Amino acid sequence: MNKIVDLPSSGEHWIKLKGDQGWKNSKDNTIWKKDKLHGDHWDVSDKTGKKIKEIDFYGKQIWPYGKKNKNKRP
C-alpha cells in the first residue's frame, strides 16, 4: 500500500498552476497542493476537488490506509 509515487515537478506530465494553487498531474488528472495547516504533506484531489489521498514529501501515501489514520476510511 505504501507505494512510492513520483512527486510534483519530477516529470513532463506535471503542470504548475498559477500562484499557490499547486500542481496538476496530467497522467491521472489529479491536483496536488501542499497542506496549509500542517505543511508536512501533499493533499491530492480528483478533478471534482474531492480529496482522495495524502502523500508525504518522500512519496509515500499516508492517508487513507497509511500510518496516519489506521482506522479511518476516506
PQR file of N, CA, C, O and H, with PARSE charges and radii, in Angstrom:
ATOM      1  N   MET A   1       0.801  -1.211   0.000 -0.4000 1.5000
ATOM      2  CA  MET A   1       0.000   0.000   0.000 -0.0000 2.0000
ATOM      3  C   MET A   1       0.841   1.272   0.000  0.5500 1.7000
ATOM      4  O   MET A   1       0.433   2.276  -0.584 -0.5500 1.4000
ATOM      5  N   ASN A   2       1.994   1.248   0.637 -0.4000 1.5000
ATOM      6  CA  ASN A   2       2.829   2.436   0.709 -0.0000 2.0000
ATOM      7  C   ASN A   2       3.769   2.520  -0.481  0.5500 1.7000
ATOM      8  O   ASN A   2       4.983   2.640  -0.317 -0.5500 1.4000
ATOM      9  H   ASN A   2       2.325   0.433   1.112  0.4000 1.0000
ATOM     10  N   LYS A   3       3.207   2.458  -1.672 -0.4000 1.5000
ATOM     11  CA  LYS A   3       3.978   2.554  -2.890 -0.0000 2.0000
ATOM     12  C   LYS A   3       4.493   3.984  -3.061  0.5500 1.7000
ATOM     13  O   LYS A   3       3.744   4.941  -2.866 -0.5500 1.4000
ATOM     14  H   LYS A   3       2.221   2.360  -1.806  0.4000 1.0000
ATOM     15  N   ILE A   4       5.741   4.125  -3.417 -0.4000 1.5000
ATOM     16  CA  ILE A   4       6.304   5.458  -3.612 -0.0000 2.0000
ATOM     17  C   ILE A   4       5.884   5.967  -4.987  0.5500 1.7000
ATOM     18  O   ILE A   4       6.000   5.258  -5.987 -0.5500 1.4000
ATOM     19  H   ILE A   4       6.349   3.347  -3.575  0.4000 1.0000
ATOM     20  N   VAL A   5       5.395   7.204  -5.025 -0.4000 1.5000
ATOM     21  CA  VAL A   5       4.908   7.813  -6.259 -0.0000 2.0000
ATOM     22  C   VAL A   5       5.846   8.937  -6.685  0.5500 1.7000
ATOM     23  O   VAL A   5       6.648   9.427  -5.890 -0.5500 1.4000
ATOM     24  H   VAL A   5       5.300   7.781  -4.214  0.4000 1.0000
ATOM     25  N   ASP A   6       5.735   9.339  -7.956 -0.4000 1.5000
ATOM     26  CA  ASP A   6       6.542  10.477  -8.393 -0.0000 2.0000
ATOM     27  C   ASP A   6       5.902  11.768  -7.888  0.5500 1.7000
ATOM     28  O   ASP A   6       4.678  11.897  -7.859 -0.5500 1.4000
ATOM     29  H   ASP A   6       5.084   8.941  -8.602  0.4000 1.0000
ATOM     30  N   LEU A   7       6.723  12.696  -7.500 -0.4000 1.5000
ATOM     31  CA  LEU A   7       6.271  13.932  -6.869 -0.0000 2.0000
ATOM     32  C   LEU A   7       6.188  15.063  -7.878  0.5500 1.7000
ATOM     33  O   LEU A   7       6.795  14.983  -8.946 -0.5500 1.4000
ATOM     34  H   LEU A   7       7.717  12.591  -7.523  0.4000 1.0000
ATOM     35  N   PRO A   8       5.444  16.120  -7.553 -0.5600 1.5000
ATOM     36  CA  PRO A   8       5.329  17.258  -8.469  0.2800 2.0000
ATOM     37  C   PRO A   8       6.677  17.784  -8.939  0.5500 1.7000
ATOM     38  O   PRO A   8       7.646  17.831  -8.181 -0.5500 1.4000
ATOM     39  N   SER A   9       6.713  18.166 -10.169 -0.4000 1.5000
ATOM     40  CA  SER A   9       7.869  18.710 -10.894 -0.0000 2.0000
ATOM     41  C   SER A   9       8.907  17.652 -11.229  0.5500 1.7000
ATOM     42  O   SER A   9      10.022  18.000 -11.618 -0.5500 1.4000
ATOM     43  H   SER A   9       5.926  18.128 -10.785  0.4000 1.0000
ATOM     44  N   SER A  10       8.576  16.358 -11.090 -0.4000 1.5000
ATOM     45  CA  SER A  10       9.550  15.308 -11.368 -0.0000 2.0000
ATOM     46  C   SER A  10       9.395  14.691 -12.754  0.5500 1.7000
ATOM     47  O   SER A  10       9.991  13.652 -13.036 -0.5500 1.4000
ATOM     48  H   SER A  10       7.670  16.075 -10.774  0.4000 1.0000
ATOM     49  N   GLY A  11       8.606  15.314 -13.618 -0.4000 1.5000
ATOM     50  CA  GLY A  11       8.439  14.780 -14.965 -0.0000 2.0000
ATOM     51  C   GLY A  11       7.668  15.742 -15.854  0.5500 1.7000
ATOM     52  O   GLY A  11       7.199  16.786 -15.403 -0.5500 1.4000
ATOM     53  H   GLY A  11       8.122  16.158 -13.389  0.4000 1.0000
ATOM     54  N   GLU A  12       7.546  15.378 -17.115 -0.4000 1.5000
ATOM     55  CA  GLU A  12       6.873  16.244 -18.085 -0.0000 2.0000
ATOM     56  C   GLU A  12       5.364  16.309 -17.905  0.5500 1.7000
ATOM     57  O   GLU A  12       4.728  17.239 -18.401 -0.5500 1.4000
ATOM     58  H   GLU A  12       7.927  14.529 -17.481  0.4000 1.0000
ATOM     59  N   HIS A  13       4.784  15.350 -17.213 -0.4000 1.5000
ATOM     60  CA  HIS A  13       3.331  15.317 -17.041 -0.0000 2.0000
ATOM     61  C   HIS A  13       2.839  16.235 -15.925  0.5500 1.7000
ATOM     62  O   HIS A  13       1.634  16.304 -15.684 -0.5500 1.4000
ATOM     63  H   HIS A  13       5.301  14.595 -16.810  0.4000 1.0000
ATOM     64  N   TRP A  14       3.736  16.941 -15.238 -0.4000 1.5000
ATOM     65  CA  TRP A  14       3.346  17.870 -14.174 -0.0000 2.0000
ATOM     66  C   TRP A  14       3.191  19.277 -14.734  0.5500 1.7000
ATOM     67  O   TRP A  14       4.049  19.764 -15.469 -0.5500 1.4000
ATOM     68  H   TRP A  14       4.715  16.885 -15.433  0.4000 1.0000
ATOM     69  N   ILE A  15       2.089  19.921 -14.378 -0.4000 1.5000
ATOM     70  CA  ILE A  15       1.798  21.287 -14.830 -0.0000 2.0000
ATOM     71  C   ILE A  15       1.661  22.172 -13.598  0.5500 1.7000
ATOM     72  O   ILE A  15       0.824  21.909 -12.735 -0.5500 1.4000
ATOM     73  H   ILE A  15       1.392  19.526 -13.781  0.4000 1.0000
ATOM     74  N   LYS A  16       2.480  23.223 -13.512 -0.4000 1.5000
ATOM     75  CA  LYS A  16       2.417  24.158 -12.385 -0.0000 2.0000
ATOM     76  C   LYS A  16       1.210  25.060 -12.575  0.5500 1.7000
ATOM     77  O   LYS A  16       1.050  25.670 -13.633 -0.5500 1.4000
ATOM     78  H   LYS A  16       3.159  23.437 -14.213  0.4000 1.0000
ATOM     79  N   LEU A  17       0.358  25.151 -11.560 -0.4000 1.5000
ATOM     80  CA  LEU A  17      -0.814  26.006 -11.614 -0.0000 2.0000
ATOM     81  C   LEU A  17      -0.455  27.409 -11.133  0.5500 1.7000
ATOM     82  O   LEU A  17       0.536  27.590 -10.425 -0.5500 1.4000
ATOM     83  H   LEU A  17       0.488  24.655 -10.701  0.4000 1.0000
ATOM     84  N   LYS A  18      -1.247  28.389 -11.511 -0.4000 1.5000
ATOM     85  CA  LYS A  18      -0.963  29.785 -11.170 -0.0000 2.0000
ATOM     86  C   LYS A  18      -0.943  30.023  -9.666  0.5500 1.7000
ATOM     87  O   LYS A  18      -1.699  29.410  -8.912 -0.5500 1.4000
ATOM     88  H   LYS A  18      -2.052  28.243 -12.086  0.4000 1.0000
ATOM     89  N   GLY A  19      -0.063  30.925  -9.251 -0.4000 1.5000
ATOM     90  CA  GLY A  19       0.006  31.325  -7.850 -0.0000 2.0000
ATOM     91  C   GLY A  19       0.346  30.170  -6.937  0.5500 1.7000
ATOM     92  O   GLY A  19       1.304  29.435  -7.177 -0.5500 1.4000
ATOM     93  H   GLY A  19       0.551  31.422  -9.864  0.4000 1.0000
ATOM     94  N   ASP A  20      -0.439  30.014  -5.891 -0.4000 1.5000
ATOM     95  CA  ASP A  20      -0.202  28.982  -4.891 -0.0000 2.0000
ATOM     96  C   ASP A  20      -1.248  27.864  -4.985  0.5500 1.7000
ATOM     97  O   ASP A  20      -1.660  27.296  -3.973 -0.5500 1.4000
ATOM     98  H   ASP A  20      -1.217  30.611  -5.696  0.4000 1.0000
ATOM     99  N   GLN A  21      -1.668  27.561  -6.225 -0.4000 1.5000
ATOM    100  CA  GLN A  21      -2.723  26.568  -6.413 -0.0000 2.0000
ATOM    101  C   GLN A  21      -2.206  25.140  -6.478  0.5500 1.7000
ATOM    102  O   GLN A  21      -2.999  24.200  -6.412 -0.5500 1.4000
ATOM    103  H   GLN A  21      -1.334  28.022  -7.046  0.4000 1.0000
ATOM    104  N   GLY A  22      -0.911  24.954  -6.604 -0.4000 1.5000
ATOM    105  CA  GLY A  22      -0.342  23.616  -6.607 -0.0000 2.0000
ATOM    106  C   GLY A  22       0.076  23.140  -7.984  0.5500 1.7000
ATOM    107  O   GLY A  22       0.448  23.932  -8.849 -0.5500 1.4000
ATOM    108  H   GLY A  22      -0.267  25.718  -6.657  0.4000 1.0000
ATOM    109  N   TRP A  23       0.007  21.823  -8.173 -0.4000 1.5000
ATOM    110  CA  TRP A  23       0.432  21.155  -9.402 -0.0000 2.0000
ATOM    111  C   TRP A  23      -0.678  20.249  -9.913  0.5500 1.7000
ATOM    112  O   TRP A  23      -1.456  19.698  -9.134 -0.5500 1.4000
ATOM    113  H   TRP A  23      -0.296  21.179  -7.470  0.4000 1.0000
ATOM    114  N   LYS A  24      -0.741  20.100 -11.242 -0.4000 1.5000
ATOM    115  CA  LYS A  24      -1.686  19.170 -11.854 -0.0000 2.0000
ATOM    116  C   LYS A  24      -0.902  18.037 -12.493  0.5500 1.7000
ATOM    117  O   LYS A  24       0.067  18.269 -13.216 -0.5500 1.4000
ATOM    118  H   LYS A  24      -0.109  20.546 -11.875  0.4000 1.0000
ATOM    119  N   ASN A  25      -1.329  16.808 -12.221 -0.4000 1.5000
ATOM    120  CA  ASN A  25      -0.742  15.632 -12.835 -0.0000 2.0000
ATOM    121  C   ASN A  25      -1.615  15.277 -14.039  0.5500 1.7000
ATOM    122  O   ASN A  25      -2.746  14.820 -13.878 -0.5500 1.4000
ATOM    123  H   ASN A  25      -2.116  16.619 -11.634  0.4000 1.0000
ATOM    124  N   SER A  26      -1.088  15.486 -15.236 -0.4000 1.5000
ATOM    125  CA  SER A  26      -1.894  15.255 -16.435 -0.0000 2.0000
ATOM    126  C   SER A  26      -2.054  13.770 -16.753  0.5500 1.7000
ATOM    127  O   SER A  26      -2.878  13.421 -17.599 -0.5500 1.4000
ATOM    128  H   SER A  26      -0.169  15.857 -15.368  0.4000 1.0000
ATOM    129  N   LYS A  27      -1.306  12.895 -16.113 -0.4000 1.5000
ATOM    130  CA  LYS A  27      -1.466  11.453 -16.329 -0.0000 2.0000
ATOM    131  C   LYS A  27      -2.787  10.952 -15.761  0.5500 1.7000
ATOM    132  O   LYS A  27      -3.505  10.196 -16.415 -0.5500 1.4000
ATOM    133  H   LYS A  27      -0.637  13.178 -15.426  0.4000 1.0000
ATOM    134  N   ASP A  28      -3.108  11.382 -14.527 -0.4000 1.5000
ATOM    135  CA  ASP A  28      -4.319  10.875 -13.883 -0.0000 2.0000
ATOM    136  C   ASP A  28      -5.302  11.974 -13.474  0.5500 1.7000
ATOM    137  O   ASP A  28      -6.242  11.716 -12.723 -0.5500 1.4000
ATOM    138  H   ASP A  28      -2.525  11.996 -13.996  0.4000 1.0000
ATOM    139  N   ASN A  29      -5.090  13.194 -13.961 -0.4000 1.5000
ATOM    140  CA  ASN A  29      -5.984  14.335 -13.694 -0.0000 2.0000
ATOM    141  C   ASN A  29      -6.191  14.608 -12.213  0.5500 1.7000
ATOM    142  O   ASN A  29      -7.318  14.831 -11.771 -0.5500 1.4000
ATOM    143  H   ASN A  29      -4.326  13.405 -14.571  0.4000 1.0000
ATOM    144  N   THR A  30      -5.111  14.592 -11.447 -0.4000 1.5000
ATOM    145  CA  THR A  30      -5.200  14.927 -10.032 -0.0000 2.0000
ATOM    146  C   THR A  30      -4.517  16.269  -9.777  0.5500 1.7000
ATOM    147  O   THR A  30      -3.622  16.677 -10.518 -0.5500 1.4000
ATOM    148  H   THR A  30      -4.195  14.411 -11.806  0.4000 1.0000
ATOM    149  N   ILE A  31      -4.954  16.944  -8.720 -0.4000 1.5000
ATOM    150  CA  ILE A  31      -4.371  18.216  -8.299 -0.0000 2.0000
ATOM    151  C   ILE A  31      -3.639  17.979  -6.986  0.5500 1.7000
ATOM    152  O   ILE A  31      -4.203  17.411  -6.050 -0.5500 1.4000
ATOM    153  H   ILE A  31      -5.681  16.612  -8.118  0.4000 1.0000
ATOM    154  N   TRP A  32      -2.400  18.409  -6.915 -0.4000 1.5000
ATOM    155  CA  TRP A  32      -1.567  18.257  -5.727 -0.0000 2.0000
ATOM    156  C   TRP A  32      -1.331  19.625  -5.115  0.5500 1.7000
ATOM    157  O   TRP A  32      -0.845  20.536  -5.786 -0.5500 1.4000
ATOM    158  H   TRP A  32      -1.942  18.870  -7.675  0.4000 1.0000
ATOM    159  N   LYS A  33      -1.677  19.773  -3.833 -0.4000 1.5000
ATOM    160  CA  LYS A  33      -1.454  21.021  -3.102 -0.0000 2.0000
ATOM    161  C   LYS A  33      -0.742  20.709  -1.799  0.5500 1.7000
ATOM    162  O   LYS A  33      -1.025  19.698  -1.156 -0.5500 1.4000
ATOM    163  H   LYS A  33      -2.072  19.034  -3.288  0.4000 1.0000
ATOM    164  N   LYS A  34       0.181  21.573  -1.410 -0.4000 1.5000
ATOM    165  CA  LYS A  34       0.818  21.407  -0.104 -0.0000 2.0000
ATOM    166  C   LYS A  34      -0.210  21.699   0.973  0.5500 1.7000
ATOM    167  O   LYS A  34      -0.984  22.650   0.865 -0.5500 1.4000
ATOM    168  H   LYS A  34       0.411  22.395  -1.933  0.4000 1.0000
ATOM    169  N   ASP A  35      -0.213  20.879   2.007 -0.4000 1.5000
ATOM    170  CA  ASP A  35      -1.135  21.063   3.115 -0.0000 2.0000
ATOM    171  C   ASP A  35      -0.815  22.373   3.830  0.5500 1.7000
ATOM    172  O   ASP A  35       0.311  22.568   4.287 -0.5500 1.4000
ATOM    173  H   ASP A  35       0.416  20.106   2.095  0.4000 1.0000
ATOM    174  N   LYS A  36      -1.787  23.264   3.929 -0.4000 1.5000
ATOM    175  CA  LYS A  36      -1.579  24.579   4.541 -0.0000 2.0000
ATOM    176  C   LYS A  36      -1.566  24.515   6.064  0.5500 1.7000
ATOM    177  O   LYS A  36      -0.860  25.297   6.701 -0.5500 1.4000
ATOM    178  H   LYS A  36      -2.702  23.105   3.558  0.4000 1.0000
ATOM    179  N   LEU A  37      -2.320  23.613   6.653 -0.4000 1.5000
ATOM    180  CA  LEU A  37      -2.419  23.552   8.108 -0.0000 2.0000
ATOM    181  C   LEU A  37      -1.166  22.948   8.749  0.5500 1.7000
ATOM    182  O   LEU A  37      -0.591  23.530   9.669 -0.5500 1.4000
ATOM    183  H   LEU A  37      -2.893  22.978   6.135  0.4000 1.0000
ATOM    184  N   HIS A  38      -0.754  21.798   8.264 -0.4000 1.5000
ATOM    185  CA  HIS A  38       0.380  21.105   8.861 -0.0000 2.0000
ATOM    186  C   HIS A  38       1.683  21.363   8.112  0.5500 1.7000
ATOM    187  O   HIS A  38       2.748  21.433   8.726 -0.5500 1.4000
ATOM    188  H   HIS A  38      -1.221  21.326   7.517  0.4000 1.0000
ATOM    189  N   GLY A  39       1.605  21.504   6.799 -0.4000 1.5000
ATOM    190  CA  GLY A  39       2.773  21.786   5.987 -0.0000 2.0000
ATOM    191  C   GLY A  39       3.743  20.630   5.838  0.5500 1.7000
ATOM    192  O   GLY A  39       4.907  20.835   5.492 -0.5500 1.4000
ATOM    193  H   GLY A  39       0.740  21.448   6.300  0.4000 1.0000
ATOM    194  N   ASP A  40       3.274  19.411   6.095 -0.4000 1.5000
ATOM    195  CA  ASP A  40       4.188  18.274   6.045 -0.0000 2.0000
ATOM    196  C   ASP A  40       3.818  17.223   4.999  0.5500 1.7000
ATOM    197  O   ASP A  40       4.399  16.138   4.991 -0.5500 1.4000
ATOM    198  H   ASP A  40       2.329  19.244   6.376  0.4000 1.0000
ATOM    199  N   HIS A  41       2.862  17.525   4.116 -0.4000 1.5000
ATOM    200  CA  HIS A  41       2.472  16.553   3.101 -0.0000 2.0000
ATOM    201  C   HIS A  41       1.723  17.246   1.960  0.5500 1.7000
ATOM    202  O   HIS A  41       1.413  18.435   2.028 -0.5500 1.4000
ATOM    203  H   HIS A  41       2.390  18.406   4.123  0.4000 1.0000
ATOM    204  N   TRP A  42       1.442  16.467   0.910 -0.4000 1.5000
ATOM    205  CA  TRP A  42       0.632  16.921  -0.217 -0.0000 2.0000
ATOM    206  C   TRP A  42      -0.792  16.412  -0.037  0.5500 1.7000
ATOM    207  O   TRP A  42      -0.999  15.259   0.340 -0.5500 1.4000
ATOM    208  H   TRP A  42       1.694  15.501   0.855  0.4000 1.0000
ATOM    209  N   ASP A  43      -1.775  17.272  -0.307 -0.4000 1.5000
ATOM    210  CA  ASP A  43      -3.169  16.840  -0.405 -0.0000 2.0000
ATOM    211  C   ASP A  43      -3.456  16.613  -1.884  0.5500 1.7000
ATOM    212  O   ASP A  43      -3.234  17.502  -2.706 -0.5500 1.4000
ATOM    213  H   ASP A  43      -1.606  18.208  -0.614  0.4000 1.0000
ATOM    214  N   VAL A  44      -3.942  15.438  -2.218 -0.4000 1.5000
ATOM    215  CA  VAL A  44      -4.209  15.081  -3.610 -0.0000 2.0000
ATOM    216  C   VAL A  44      -5.716  15.005  -3.806  0.5500 1.7000
ATOM    217  O   VAL A  44      -6.411  14.298  -3.076 -0.5500 1.4000
ATOM    218  H   VAL A  44      -4.123  14.715  -1.551  0.4000 1.0000
ATOM    219  N   SER A  45      -6.223  15.746  -4.809 -0.4000 1.5000
ATOM    220  CA  SER A  45      -7.657  15.801  -5.092 -0.0000 2.0000
ATOM    221  C   SER A  45      -7.925  15.314  -6.504  0.5500 1.7000
ATOM    222  O   SER A  45      -7.063  15.405  -7.379 -0.5500 1.4000
ATOM    223  H   SER A  45      -5.658  16.320  -5.402  0.4000 1.0000
ATOM    224  N   ASP A  46      -9.140  14.791  -6.722 -0.4000 1.5000
ATOM    225  CA  ASP A  46      -9.521  14.412  -8.080 -0.0000 2.0000
ATOM    226  C   ASP A  46      -9.995  15.654  -8.832  0.5500 1.7000
ATOM    227  O   ASP A  46      -9.940  16.763  -8.299 -0.5500 1.4000
ATOM    228  H   ASP A  46      -9.840  14.718  -6.011  0.4000 1.0000
ATOM    229  N   LYS A  47     -10.457  15.472 -10.057 -0.4000 1.5000
ATOM    230  CA  LYS A  47     -10.826  16.631 -10.879 -0.0000 2.0000
ATOM    231  C   LYS A  47     -12.060  17.372 -10.369  0.5500 1.7000
ATOM    232  O   LYS A  47     -12.304  18.510 -10.771 -0.5500 1.4000
ATOM    233  H   LYS A  47     -10.502  14.572 -10.489  0.4000 1.0000
ATOM    234  N   THR A  48     -12.846  16.738  -9.483 -0.4000 1.5000
ATOM    235  CA  THR A  48     -14.012  17.429  -8.917 -0.0000 2.0000
ATOM    236  C   THR A  48     -13.665  18.186  -7.638  0.5500 1.7000
ATOM    237  O   THR A  48     -14.501  18.918  -7.106 -0.5500 1.4000
ATOM    238  H   THR A  48     -12.648  15.814  -9.157  0.4000 1.0000
ATOM    239  N   GLY A  49     -12.423  18.015  -7.133 -0.4000 1.5000
ATOM    240  CA  GLY A  49     -11.998  18.712  -5.928 -0.0000 2.0000
ATOM    241  C   GLY A  49     -12.102  17.891  -4.663  0.5500 1.7000
ATOM    242  O   GLY A  49     -11.800  18.385  -3.577 -0.5500 1.4000
ATOM    243  H   GLY A  49     -11.744  17.422  -7.565  0.4000 1.0000
ATOM    244  N   LYS A  50     -12.527  16.632  -4.787 -0.4000 1.5000
ATOM    245  CA  LYS A  50     -12.641  15.750  -3.615 -0.0000 2.0000
ATOM    246  C   LYS A  50     -11.260  15.189  -3.264  0.5500 1.7000
ATOM    247  O   LYS A  50     -10.564  14.647  -4.122 -0.5500 1.4000
ATOM    248  H   LYS A  50     -12.772  16.230  -5.670  0.4000 1.0000
ATOM    249  N   LYS A  51     -10.873  15.328  -1.987 -0.4000 1.5000
ATOM    250  CA  LYS A  51      -9.578  14.829  -1.538 -0.0000 2.0000
ATOM    251  C   LYS A  51      -9.581  13.310  -1.571  0.5500 1.7000
ATOM    252  O   LYS A  51     -10.467  12.669  -1.005 -0.5500 1.4000
ATOM    253  H   LYS A  51     -11.439  15.768  -1.290  0.4000 1.0000
ATOM    254  N   ILE A  52      -8.584  12.738  -2.236 -0.4000 1.5000
ATOM    255  CA  ILE A  52      -8.538  11.288  -2.380 -0.0000 2.0000
ATOM    256  C   ILE A  52      -7.384  10.646  -1.627  0.5500 1.7000
ATOM    257  O   ILE A  52      -7.449   9.461  -1.301 -0.5500 1.4000
ATOM    258  H   ILE A  52      -7.865  13.259  -2.695  0.4000 1.0000
ATOM    259  N   LYS A  53      -6.321  11.409  -1.341 -0.4000 1.5000
ATOM    260  CA  LYS A  53      -5.215  10.851  -0.577 -0.0000 2.0000
ATOM    261  C   LYS A  53      -4.260  11.945  -0.109  0.5500 1.7000
ATOM    262  O   LYS A  53      -4.335  13.091  -0.552 -0.5500 1.4000
ATOM    263  H   LYS A  53      -6.269  12.372  -1.606  0.4000 1.0000
ATOM    264  N   GLU A  54      -3.365  11.564   0.792 -0.4000 1.5000
ATOM    265  CA  GLU A  54      -2.296  12.434   1.259 -0.0000 2.0000
ATOM    266  C   GLU A  54      -0.987  11.701   1.026  0.5500 1.7000
ATOM    267  O   GLU A  54      -0.874  10.505   1.296 -0.5500 1.4000
ATOM    268  H   GLU A  54      -3.304  10.633   1.151  0.4000 1.0000
ATOM    269  N   ILE A  55       0.002  12.430   0.520 -0.4000 1.5000
ATOM    270  CA  ILE A  55       1.307  11.874   0.210 -0.0000 2.0000
ATOM    271  C   ILE A  55       2.357  12.693   0.944  0.5500 1.7000
ATOM    272  O   ILE A  55       2.320  13.922   0.889 -0.5500 1.4000
ATOM    273  H   ILE A  55      -0.090  13.401   0.300  0.4000 1.0000
ATOM    274  N   ASP A  56       3.299  12.039   1.638 -0.4000 1.5000
ATOM    275  CA  ASP A  56       4.347  12.810   2.308 -0.0000 2.0000
ATOM    276  C   ASP A  56       5.366  13.291   1.269  0.5500 1.7000
ATOM    277  O   ASP A  56       5.290  12.923   0.097 -0.5500 1.4000
ATOM    278  H   ASP A  56       3.329  11.040   1.683  0.4000 1.0000
ATOM    279  N   PHE A  57       6.312  14.109   1.711 -0.4000 1.5000
ATOM    280  CA  PHE A  57       7.271  14.709   0.781 -0.0000 2.0000
ATOM    281  C   PHE A  57       8.295  13.715   0.246  0.5500 1.7000
ATOM    282  O   PHE A  57       9.108  14.063  -0.610 -0.5500 1.4000
ATOM    283  H   PHE A  57       6.374  14.407   2.663  0.4000 1.0000
ATOM    284  N   TYR A  58       8.261  12.479   0.744 -0.4000 1.5000
ATOM    285  CA  TYR A  58       9.150  11.430   0.239 -0.0000 2.0000
ATOM    286  C   TYR A  58       8.447  10.524  -0.768  0.5500 1.7000
ATOM    287  O   TYR A  58       9.064   9.623  -1.335 -0.5500 1.4000
ATOM    288  H   TYR A  58       7.600  12.196   1.439  0.4000 1.0000
ATOM    289  N   GLY A  59       7.152  10.765  -0.990 -0.4000 1.5000
ATOM    290  CA  GLY A  59       6.406   9.999  -1.979 -0.0000 2.0000
ATOM    291  C   GLY A  59       5.614   8.838  -1.439  0.5500 1.7000
ATOM    292  O   GLY A  59       5.091   8.040  -2.218 -0.5500 1.4000
ATOM    293  H   GLY A  59       6.650  11.498  -0.529  0.4000 1.0000
ATOM    294  N   LYS A  60       5.504   8.713  -0.114 -0.4000 1.5000
ATOM    295  CA  LYS A  60       4.733   7.610   0.476 -0.0000 2.0000
ATOM    296  C   LYS A  60       3.329   8.083   0.846  0.5500 1.7000
ATOM    297  O   LYS A  60       3.148   9.181   1.372 -0.5500 1.4000
ATOM    298  H   LYS A  60       5.929   9.361   0.519  0.4000 1.0000
ATOM    299  N   GLN A  61       2.343   7.238   0.564 -0.4000 1.5000
ATOM    300  CA  GLN A  61       0.954   7.559   0.894 -0.0000 2.0000
ATOM    301  C   GLN A  61       0.746   7.427   2.395  0.5500 1.7000
ATOM    302  O   GLN A  61       1.071   6.397   2.986 -0.5500 1.4000
ATOM    303  H   GLN A  61       2.490   6.346   0.136  0.4000 1.0000
ATOM    304  N   ILE A  62       0.194   8.489   3.019 -0.4000 1.5000
ATOM    305  CA  ILE A  62      -0.041   8.450   4.460 -0.0000 2.0000
ATOM    306  C   ILE A  62      -1.520   8.456   4.815  0.5500 1.7000
ATOM    307  O   ILE A  62      -1.870   8.199   5.967 -0.5500 1.4000
ATOM    308  H   ILE A  62      -0.070   9.325   2.540  0.4000 1.0000
ATOM    309  N   TRP A  63      -2.386   8.738   3.874 -0.4000 1.5000
ATOM    310  CA  TRP A  63      -3.828   8.681   4.102 -0.0000 2.0000
ATOM    311  C   TRP A  63      -4.508   8.373   2.792  0.5500 1.7000
ATOM    312  O   TRP A  63      -4.020   8.891   1.788 -0.5500 1.4000
ATOM    313  H   TRP A  63      -2.102   8.948   2.938  0.4000 1.0000
ATOM    314  N   PRO A  64      -5.519   7.638   2.671 -0.5600 1.5000
ATOM    315  CA  PRO A  64      -6.040   6.689   3.652  0.2800 2.0000
ATOM    316  C   PRO A  64      -5.162   5.447   3.694  0.5500 1.7000
ATOM    317  O   PRO A  64      -4.276   5.277   2.857 -0.5500 1.4000
ATOM    318  N   TYR A  65      -5.401   4.612   4.636 -0.4000 1.5000
ATOM    319  CA  TYR A  65      -4.736   3.320   4.796 -0.0000 2.0000
ATOM    320  C   TYR A  65      -3.247   3.428   5.101  0.5500 1.7000
ATOM    321  O   TYR A  65      -2.517   2.453   4.925 -0.5500 1.4000
ATOM    322  H   TYR A  65      -6.120   4.750   5.317  0.4000 1.0000
ATOM    323  N   GLY A  66      -2.789   4.567   5.544 -0.4000 1.5000
ATOM    324  CA  GLY A  66      -1.382   4.717   5.879 -0.0000 2.0000
ATOM    325  C   GLY A  66      -1.183   4.802   7.382  0.5500 1.7000
ATOM    326  O   GLY A  66      -2.100   4.536   8.160 -0.5500 1.4000
ATOM    327  H   GLY A  66      -3.383   5.359   5.686  0.4000 1.0000
ATOM    328  N   LYS A  67       0.025   5.174   7.780 -0.4000 1.5000
ATOM    329  CA  LYS A  67       0.359   5.230   9.198 -0.0000 2.0000
ATOM    330  C   LYS A  67      -0.382   6.312   9.943  0.5500 1.7000
ATOM    331  O   LYS A  67      -0.522   6.222  11.163 -0.5500 1.4000
ATOM    332  H   LYS A  67       0.770   5.390   7.148  0.4000 1.0000
ATOM    333  N   LYS A  68      -0.867   7.342   9.252 -0.4000 1.5000
ATOM    334  CA  LYS A  68      -1.504   8.474   9.907 -0.0000 2.0000
ATOM    335  C   LYS A  68      -2.872   8.120  10.501  0.5500 1.7000
ATOM    336  O   LYS A  68      -3.138   8.421  11.664 -0.5500 1.4000
ATOM    337  H   LYS A  68      -0.753   7.416   8.261  0.4000 1.0000
ATOM    338  N   ASN A  69      -3.721   7.496   9.721 -0.4000 1.5000
ATOM    339  CA  ASN A  69      -5.078   7.171  10.150 -0.0000 2.0000
ATOM    340  C   ASN A  69      -5.361   5.695   9.887  0.5500 1.7000
ATOM    341  O   ASN A  69      -5.985   5.352   8.883 -0.5500 1.4000
ATOM    342  H   ASN A  69      -3.505   7.252   8.776  0.4000 1.0000
ATOM    343  N   LYS A  70      -4.916   4.838  10.766 -0.4000 1.5000
ATOM    344  CA  LYS A  70      -5.026   3.405  10.517 -0.0000 2.0000
ATOM    345  C   LYS A  70      -6.468   2.908  10.518  0.5500 1.7000
ATOM    346  O   LYS A  70      -6.772   1.936   9.827 -0.5500 1.4000
ATOM    347  H   LYS A  70      -4.410   5.117  11.582  0.4000 1.0000
ATOM    348  N   ASN A  71      -7.350   3.533  11.257 -0.4000 1.5000
ATOM    349  CA  ASN A  71      -8.713   3.012  11.383 -0.0000 2.0000
ATOM    350  C   ASN A  71      -9.755   3.801  10.606  0.5500 1.7000
ATOM    351  O   ASN A  71     -10.931   3.441  10.636 -0.5500 1.4000
ATOM    352  H   ASN A  71      -7.103   4.323  11.818  0.4000 1.0000
ATOM    353  N   LYS A  72      -9.368   4.853   9.917 -0.4000 1.5000
ATOM    354  CA  LYS A  72     -10.339   5.710   9.230 -0.0000 2.0000
ATOM    355  C   LYS A  72     -10.405   5.388   7.743  0.5500 1.7000
ATOM    356  O   LYS A  72      -9.404   5.041   7.117 -0.5500 1.4000
ATOM    357  H   LYS A  72      -8.412   5.146   9.893  0.4000 1.0000
ATOM    358  N   ARG A  73     -11.573   5.509   7.212 -0.4000 1.5000
ATOM    359  CA  ARG A  73     -11.797   5.336   5.771 -0.0000 2.0000
ATOM    360  C   ARG A  73     -11.950   6.704   5.119  0.5500 1.7000
ATOM    361  O   ARG A  73     -12.345   7.657   5.791 -0.5500 1.4000
ATOM    362  H   ARG A  73     -12.387   5.791   7.720  0.4000 1.0000
ATOM    363  N   PRO A  74     -11.648   6.825   3.824 -0.5600 1.5000
ATOM    364  CA  PRO A  74     -11.780   8.130   3.145  0.2800 2.0000
ATOM    365  C   PRO A  74     -13.231   8.565   3.029  0.5500 1.7000
ATOM    366  O   PRO A  74     -13.514   9.633   2.487 -0.5500 1.4000
TER
END
